[in-house]
Amino acid sequence: MDPVHGSMLLVYAVIAIALLILLITRYKVYPFLVLIIVSLLLGLAVGMPMDKIVKAFETGNGNTLGHIAIVVGLGTMLGKMMAESGGAERIANTLIAWFGEKHIHWAMMFVAIIVGLPVFFEVGFVLLIPIAFNVAKRTKKSLLLIGLPMVAGLSVVHGLIPPHPAALLAVQAYHADIGRTIMYGLIVGVPTAIVAGPLFALLIHKYIKLPENNPLAAQFTESHKEGPTRELPGFGITLFSILLPVILMLIGSWADLFTAPKSLANNLLHFVGNSDVALLTAVLFSFWSFGASRGFDRAQIQKFCGECLAPIAGITLIVGAGGGFGNVLRESGISQELVNTASAAHLSPLLLGWFVAALIRLATGSATVAMTTACGIVAPIAAAAGSSVSPELLVLATGSGSLIFSHVNDGGFWLIKEYFGMTVGQTFKTWSLCETIISVMGLGLTFALATVV
């Protein structure tokens, strides 16, 4: 079969995504299977060489799982230790005491913004989701009211605010000033997170009813009944255990400020600041802070670790398959066709940055890929046009575009669907819409800021 070219590639991409959604929502086929089947059919339909279709899917699946499987596994272990020791309950109780049950959704947003600054979205999510489960149980509120502000805060810092890795790459590509970018990012990001998080959650949770039985929530909220002590760990040691990976990642990102590049000390700081190593360190520390110091023995700690991994096996497979689908979109030429369409539309630099990033995000499912790829395309165009637009605002516009409408080719989509216990349709109405609010409002506030800076 001859390869498909031009706008027909986009038609096939739309058909593939529609088929994927139909099979999952209408015919209840397991998402992992659907993602594989639709990926293979899409590759055949657009004329990819048959020997490359499966390889493209496997590569995308492997690249996605290479990071997320480790992050989710270690993060789940840390969350399980926190739950069994009562640490998650301690954090939940403290937040409720400080903010009150009426305003707890605001607390979750601000905590997410702080925790999410140095870490990828998935890392922040697995660190905070046990707290969200416990707050929801303690306040008897919908998990959406607690969880949506959390994921909105994580998403905003993921796309808009350095030192987050994606935003930091955009700062370098556009030759922006990092200090001004952080300042402008907070000016744009905090109001955006407020609208897409607490305010949107207050509205949408009334219309979306989550199932009463959530097995994942249960393992993070039902503490070990046979422990020798029921006294909750202190707030300070609990907070330190949660923030330890964040602290290590921050140290890693600032390593070049403290040590000579490529020196032993520099390499060591970068090593311990790697998200996998930082999470592993925190898990090992939690074996003492949430385990041994709370009276649990080695056998009990091993049991907790083994128990918590079984429920995430399905999630991990689905997330990886979403990455495989995204890579088929890239390898088939669909992503490049989207880029060409965006580049041919003669737009202002801010709108071009947003538009290119948005199209790549829709095609690949990755905000980080969308942001970094769009910077490479837009930066020379903006430079050649002699644009007077602030490079810091270009970072924000591109970051906003990279967050638009998370859907079935995004690992984060499946992560949130499974942890929240939602259907695909409910995930579109909540998480996907939340991301779109962030994207559109971020662009609007960036344009508004451009009129005064």
C-alpha positions as CSV (number, residue, x, y, z in Angstrom):
1,M,0.0,0.0,0.0
2,D,1.3,3.5,-0.9
3,P,2.0,5.9,2.0
4,V,-0.7,8.5,2.7
5,H,0.5,12.1,2.5
6,G,-0.8,15.6,3.2
7,S,-4.1,16.4,4.9
8,M,-5.3,12.8,4.6
9,L,-2.9,11.9,7.3
10,L,-4.8,14.2,9.7
11,V,-8.1,12.6,8.6
12,Y,-6.8,9.2,9.4
13,A,-5.6,10.4,12.8
14,V,-9.0,11.8,13.6
15,I,-10.7,8.5,12.6
16,A,-8.2,6.5,14.7
17,I,-8.9,8.6,17.8
18,A,-12.6,8.4,17.3
19,L,-12.4,4.6,16.8
20,L,-10.3,4.3,20.0
21,I,-12.9,6.3,22.0
22,L,-15.8,4.4,20.6
23,L,-14.4,0.9,21.3
24,I,-13.5,1.9,24.9
25,T,-16.7,3.8,25.8
26,R,-19.4,2.1,23.7
27,Y,-18.1,-1.5,23.5
28,K,-16.2,-1.6,26.8
29,V,-13.0,-3.1,25.2
30,Y,-10.1,-3.0,27.7
31,P,-8.1,0.2,26.9
32,F,-4.7,-1.7,26.7
33,L,-6.0,-3.9,23.9
34,V,-7.7,-1.0,22.1
35,L,-4.6,1.1,22.0
36,I,-2.6,-1.7,20.5
37,I,-5.3,-2.6,17.9
38,V,-5.9,1.0,16.8
39,S,-2.2,1.8,16.6
40,L,-1.6,-1.2,14.3
41,L,-4.6,-0.4,12.1
42,L,-3.6,3.3,11.9
43,G,-0.1,2.3,10.8
44,L,-1.5,0.0,8.1
45,A,-4.1,2.6,6.9
46,V,-1.5,5.3,6.3
47,G,0.9,3.0,4.5
48,M,3.7,2.6,7.1
49,P,6.0,-0.3,6.2
50,M,4.6,-3.3,8.0
51,D,7.9,-4.2,9.6
52,K,8.0,-0.7,11.2
53,I,4.5,-0.5,12.6
54,V,5.0,-2.9,15.5
55,K,8.5,-1.5,16.1
56,A,7.2,2.0,16.3
57,F,4.5,1.0,18.9
58,E,7.1,-1.0,20.9
59,T,9.5,1.9,20.9
60,G,6.9,4.4,22.1
61,N,5.6,1.9,24.7
62,G,9.1,1.3,26.0
63,N,10.2,4.9,26.1
64,T,7.1,5.8,28.1
65,L,7.4,2.9,30.5
66,G,11.1,3.5,30.9
67,H,10.3,6.5,33.0
68,I,6.7,6.2,34.2
69,A,6.9,2.5,35.3
70,I,9.7,3.3,37.7
71,V,8.1,6.6,38.9
72,V,4.7,5.0,39.5
73,G,6.2,1.9,41.2
74,L,8.4,3.9,43.6
75,G,5.8,6.6,44.2
76,T,3.2,4.0,45.0
77,M,5.6,2.3,47.5
78,L,6.2,5.7,49.2
79,G,2.5,6.4,49.2
80,K,1.7,2.9,50.7
81,M,4.3,3.4,53.5
82,M,2.8,6.8,54.2
83,A,-0.7,5.4,54.3
84,E,0.2,2.4,56.5
85,S,2.0,4.5,59.0
86,G,-0.8,7.1,59.2
87,G,1.4,9.8,57.5
88,A,-1.1,10.5,54.8
89,E,-3.8,10.9,57.5
90,R,-1.5,13.2,59.5
91,I,-1.0,15.5,56.4
92,A,-4.7,15.4,55.7
93,N,-5.7,16.3,59.2
94,T,-3.1,19.2,59.3
95,L,-4.3,20.6,56.0
96,I,-7.9,20.4,57.2
97,A,-7.0,22.1,60.5
98,W,-5.1,24.9,58.7
99,F,-7.5,25.6,55.8
100,G,-10.8,24.2,57.2
101,E,-12.9,21.6,55.3
102,K,-14.6,24.3,53.4
103,H,-11.4,25.5,51.7
104,I,-9.4,22.3,51.5
105,H,-9.5,22.3,47.7
106,W,-7.5,25.5,47.8
107,A,-4.9,23.9,50.0
108,M,-4.4,21.0,47.6
109,M,-3.8,23.4,44.7
110,F,-1.1,25.4,46.5
111,V,0.6,22.2,47.8
112,A,0.7,20.9,44.2
113,I,2.2,24.1,42.9
114,I,5.0,23.9,45.5
115,V,5.7,20.1,45.1
116,G,5.4,20.2,41.3
117,L,8.0,22.9,40.7
118,P,11.0,20.7,40.3
119,V,9.4,17.4,39.3
120,F,7.6,15.9,36.2
121,F,3.8,15.7,36.4
122,E,3.7,12.0,37.0
123,V,6.2,12.2,39.9
124,G,4.2,15.0,41.7
125,F,1.0,13.0,41.0
126,V,2.1,9.8,42.7
127,L,3.5,11.8,45.6
128,L,0.3,13.7,46.3
129,I,-2.5,11.2,45.3
130,P,-2.4,9.4,48.7
131,I,-3.0,12.7,50.5
132,A,-5.8,13.5,48.1
133,F,-7.4,10.1,48.9
134,N,-7.1,10.7,52.6
135,V,-8.4,14.3,52.5
136,A,-11.4,13.1,50.4
137,K,-12.2,10.3,52.9
138,R,-11.7,12.5,55.9
139,T,-13.9,15.3,54.6
140,K,-16.4,13.0,52.9
141,K,-16.0,15.1,49.7
142,S,-15.8,14.0,46.1
143,L,-12.3,13.0,45.0
144,L,-12.8,15.3,42.1
145,L,-13.2,18.4,44.4
146,I,-9.9,17.5,46.1
147,G,-8.0,16.0,43.2
148,L,-8.7,18.4,40.3
149,P,-7.2,21.4,42.1
150,M,-4.1,19.2,42.8
151,V,-3.6,18.1,39.1
152,A,-4.3,21.6,37.9
153,G,-1.5,23.0,40.1
154,L,0.8,20.2,39.0
155,S,0.0,20.9,35.3
156,V,0.4,24.7,35.5
157,V,3.9,24.4,36.9
158,H,4.7,21.6,34.4
159,G,4.1,23.8,31.4
160,L,4.7,27.4,32.6
161,I,7.2,27.8,35.4
162,P,11.0,27.0,35.6
163,P,12.9,25.2,37.1
164,H,10.5,22.6,35.7
165,P,12.5,20.8,33.0
166,A,10.2,21.5,30.0
167,A,9.9,25.2,30.9
168,L,13.6,25.4,31.4
169,L,14.3,24.1,27.9
170,A,12.0,26.7,26.5
171,V,13.8,29.4,28.4
172,Q,17.1,28.3,26.8
173,A,15.6,28.0,23.3
174,Y,14.1,31.5,23.3
175,H,17.0,33.0,25.2
176,A,14.7,34.2,27.9
177,D,15.6,35.5,31.3
178,I,14.8,32.8,33.9
179,G,14.0,35.2,36.7
180,R,11.5,37.2,34.6
181,T,10.0,33.9,33.2
182,I,9.4,32.7,36.8
183,M,7.8,36.0,37.7
184,Y,5.6,36.2,34.6
185,G,4.8,32.5,35.0
186,L,3.5,33.0,38.5
187,I,1.4,36.0,37.3
188,V,-0.2,33.9,34.6
189,G,0.0,30.5,36.3
190,V,-1.6,31.1,39.7
191,P,-4.9,32.7,38.4
192,T,-5.0,30.0,35.7
193,A,-4.6,27.2,38.3
194,I,-7.3,28.9,40.5
195,V,-9.9,28.9,37.6
196,A,-9.0,25.4,36.2
197,G,-8.6,23.9,39.7
198,P,-10.7,24.9,42.7
199,L,-13.3,26.9,40.8
200,F,-13.8,24.4,38.0
201,A,-13.8,21.5,40.5
202,L,-16.6,23.3,42.5
203,L,-18.7,23.3,39.4
204,I,-18.0,19.9,37.7
205,H,-18.0,17.7,40.8
206,K,-21.7,18.2,41.1
207,Y,-22.3,16.5,37.7
208,I,-19.8,13.7,37.8
209,K,-20.4,10.9,40.2
210,L,-17.4,8.6,40.9
211,P,-17.9,5.0,42.0
212,E,-18.1,4.5,45.7
213,N,-15.6,1.6,45.6
214,N,-12.1,2.6,44.4
215,P,-9.6,-0.2,45.1
216,L,-6.6,2.2,44.6
217,A,-8.0,4.7,47.1
218,A,-8.7,1.9,49.5
219,Q,-5.0,0.8,49.7
220,F,-3.9,4.3,50.5
221,T,-6.6,5.1,53.1
222,E,-7.0,1.8,55.0
223,S,-4.1,1.7,57.4
224,H,-2.5,-1.5,58.8
225,K,-4.8,-2.7,61.6
226,E,-2.3,-5.0,63.2
227,G,0.5,-2.4,63.8
228,P,1.9,-2.3,67.3
229,T,1.0,1.4,67.6
230,R,-1.8,3.6,66.2
231,E,-0.2,6.9,67.1
232,L,0.2,9.0,63.9
233,P,3.8,10.1,62.9
234,G,4.7,13.7,63.4
235,F,3.8,16.3,60.7
236,G,7.5,17.4,60.4
237,I,8.9,13.9,59.6
238,T,6.0,13.1,57.4
239,L,6.4,16.3,55.4
240,F,10.2,15.7,55.1
241,S,9.6,12.2,53.8
242,I,7.3,13.4,51.1
243,L,9.4,16.4,50.1
244,L,12.7,14.5,50.2
245,P,12.6,13.5,46.5
246,V,11.6,17.1,45.6
247,I,14.5,18.5,47.7
248,L,17.0,16.0,46.0
249,M,15.7,16.9,42.5
250,L,16.0,20.6,43.3
251,I,19.6,20.0,44.4
252,G,20.3,18.2,41.2
253,S,18.8,21.0,39.0
254,W,21.0,23.5,40.8
255,A,24.2,21.4,40.8
256,D,26.0,23.6,38.3
257,L,25.5,26.6,40.6
258,F,27.3,24.9,43.5
259,T,30.0,22.8,41.8
260,A,32.2,22.8,38.7
261,P,30.5,21.2,35.7
262,K,31.6,17.6,35.0
263,S,33.4,17.4,38.4
264,L,32.8,14.4,40.6
265,A,30.7,16.4,43.0
266,N,28.7,17.8,40.1
267,N,28.1,14.4,38.7
268,L,27.1,13.1,42.1
269,L,24.5,15.9,42.6
270,H,23.0,15.3,39.2
271,F,22.9,11.6,40.0
272,V,21.0,11.9,43.3
273,G,18.8,14.6,41.7
274,N,17.6,12.2,39.0
275,S,13.9,11.5,39.6
276,D,14.3,7.8,39.8
277,V,17.2,7.9,42.2
278,A,15.5,10.7,44.3
279,L,12.3,8.6,44.6
280,L,14.3,5.4,45.5
281,T,16.1,7.4,48.2
282,A,12.8,8.6,49.6
283,V,11.4,5.1,49.6
284,L,14.4,3.7,51.4
285,F,14.2,6.5,53.9
286,S,10.4,5.9,54.4
287,F,11.3,2.3,55.5
288,W,12.6,4.0,58.6
289,S,10.5,7.1,58.9
290,F,7.2,5.3,58.2
291,G,8.3,1.8,58.9
292,A,10.8,0.9,61.5
293,S,10.2,4.0,63.7
294,R,6.5,3.2,63.7
295,G,7.1,-0.4,64.9
296,F,6.8,-2.3,61.6
297,D,9.3,-5.1,61.1
298,R,11.1,-6.1,57.8
299,A,8.5,-8.7,56.8
300,Q,5.6,-6.2,57.2
301,I,7.4,-3.6,55.1
302,Q,8.1,-6.1,52.4
303,K,4.4,-7.1,52.5
304,F,3.3,-3.5,52.0
305,C,5.6,-3.1,49.0
306,G,4.3,-6.3,47.4
307,E,0.7,-5.5,48.0
308,C,0.8,-2.0,46.5
309,L,2.3,-3.0,43.2
310,A,-0.5,-5.4,42.0
311,P,-3.2,-2.7,41.6
312,I,-1.0,-0.5,39.4
313,A,0.0,-3.2,36.9
314,G,-3.0,-2.5,34.7
315,I,-2.5,1.3,34.9
316,T,1.2,0.9,33.9
317,L,0.3,-1.2,30.8
318,I,-2.3,1.3,29.7
319,V,0.0,4.3,30.1
320,G,2.7,2.5,28.1
321,A,0.3,1.6,25.3
322,G,-0.8,5.3,25.2
323,G,2.9,6.1,24.6
324,G,3.0,3.5,21.8
325,F,0.0,5.0,20.1
326,G,1.7,8.5,20.3
327,N,4.8,7.1,18.7
328,V,2.9,5.6,15.8
329,L,1.4,9.1,15.2
330,R,4.9,10.5,15.1
331,E,6.5,7.7,12.9
332,S,3.6,7.8,10.4
333,G,4.2,11.5,9.6
334,I,1.0,12.7,11.2
335,S,2.8,14.8,13.8
336,Q,5.0,16.4,11.1
337,E,1.9,17.2,9.0
338,L,0.5,19.1,12.0
339,V,3.7,21.0,12.4
340,N,3.7,22.0,8.7
341,T,0.1,23.1,9.0
342,A,1.0,25.3,12.0
343,S,4.1,26.8,10.4
344,A,2.2,27.7,7.2
345,A,-0.4,29.7,9.1
346,H,1.2,33.2,9.3
347,L,0.4,34.0,12.9
348,S,1.8,36.4,15.6
349,P,4.8,34.8,17.4
350,L,2.8,34.3,20.6
351,L,-0.1,32.6,18.8
352,L,2.2,30.6,16.6
353,G,4.1,29.3,19.6
354,W,0.8,28.3,21.3
355,F,-0.7,26.8,18.1
356,V,2.4,24.7,17.2
357,A,2.7,23.4,20.7
358,A,-1.1,22.6,20.9
359,L,-1.0,20.6,17.6
360,I,2.0,18.6,18.7
361,R,0.4,18.0,22.1
362,L,-2.7,16.7,20.4
363,A,-0.7,14.5,18.1
364,T,1.9,13.1,20.5
365,G,0.2,13.3,23.9
366,S,3.3,14.6,25.6
367,A,3.4,18.2,26.9
368,T,7.2,18.0,27.3
369,V,7.7,16.8,23.6
370,A,5.2,19.5,22.5
371,M,7.0,22.3,24.3
372,T,10.5,21.3,23.3
373,T,9.6,20.6,19.7
374,A,7.6,23.8,19.3
375,C,10.4,25.9,20.7
376,G,12.8,24.5,18.0
377,I,10.3,25.5,15.3
378,V,9.1,28.8,16.6
379,A,12.4,30.3,17.9
380,P,14.1,30.8,14.5
381,I,10.8,32.1,13.0
382,A,10.4,34.6,15.8
383,A,14.1,35.6,15.5
384,A,13.9,36.0,11.6
385,A,10.8,38.1,11.9
386,G,12.6,40.5,14.3
387,S,9.8,40.1,16.8
388,S,9.5,42.6,19.6
389,V,7.6,40.1,21.7
390,S,9.2,39.3,25.0
391,P,11.0,35.9,24.9
392,E,9.7,35.2,28.4
393,L,6.1,35.5,27.1
394,L,7.0,33.2,24.2
395,V,7.9,30.6,26.8
396,L,4.5,31.0,28.5
397,A,2.5,30.9,25.2
398,T,4.3,27.8,24.1
399,G,3.9,26.2,27.5
400,S,0.2,27.0,27.5
401,G,-0.2,25.3,24.1
402,S,1.6,22.2,25.2
403,L,-1.1,21.6,27.9
404,I,-4.2,21.6,25.7
405,F,-6.8,18.8,25.8
406,S,-5.0,15.7,27.2
407,H,-6.6,12.7,25.5
408,V,-6.2,9.0,24.8
409,N,-2.6,9.2,23.6
410,D,-1.4,10.8,26.8
411,G,-0.1,8.6,29.6
412,G,-1.3,11.2,32.1
413,F,-4.9,10.8,30.8
414,W,-4.9,7.1,31.7
415,L,-3.1,7.6,35.0
416,I,-5.8,10.1,36.2
417,K,-8.6,7.9,34.8
418,E,-7.5,4.9,36.7
419,Y,-6.6,6.5,40.0
420,F,-9.8,8.5,40.1
421,G,-11.9,5.5,39.1
422,M,-13.5,7.4,36.2
423,T,-14.8,6.3,32.8
424,V,-13.2,7.6,29.6
425,G,-16.1,10.0,29.1
426,Q,-15.8,11.3,32.7
427,T,-12.1,11.8,32.2
428,F,-12.7,13.9,29.1
429,K,-15.3,16.0,31.0
430,T,-12.9,16.6,33.9
431,W,-9.2,16.2,33.3
432,S,-9.2,17.0,29.5
433,L,-11.4,20.1,30.1
434,C,-9.3,21.2,33.0
435,E,-6.2,21.0,30.7
436,T,-8.0,23.0,28.0
437,I,-9.0,25.7,30.5
438,I,-5.3,26.0,31.5
439,S,-4.2,26.2,27.9
440,V,-6.7,28.8,26.7
441,M,-6.6,30.9,29.8
442,G,-2.8,30.8,29.9
443,L,-2.7,32.1,26.4
444,G,-5.2,34.8,27.2
445,L,-3.4,36.1,30.2
446,T,-0.1,36.0,28.3
447,F,-1.6,38.3,25.7
448,A,-2.9,40.5,28.4
449,L,0.6,40.6,30.0
450,A,2.1,41.5,26.6
451,T,0.2,44.7,26.6
452,V,1.9,46.0,29.8
453,V,5.5,44.6,29.6
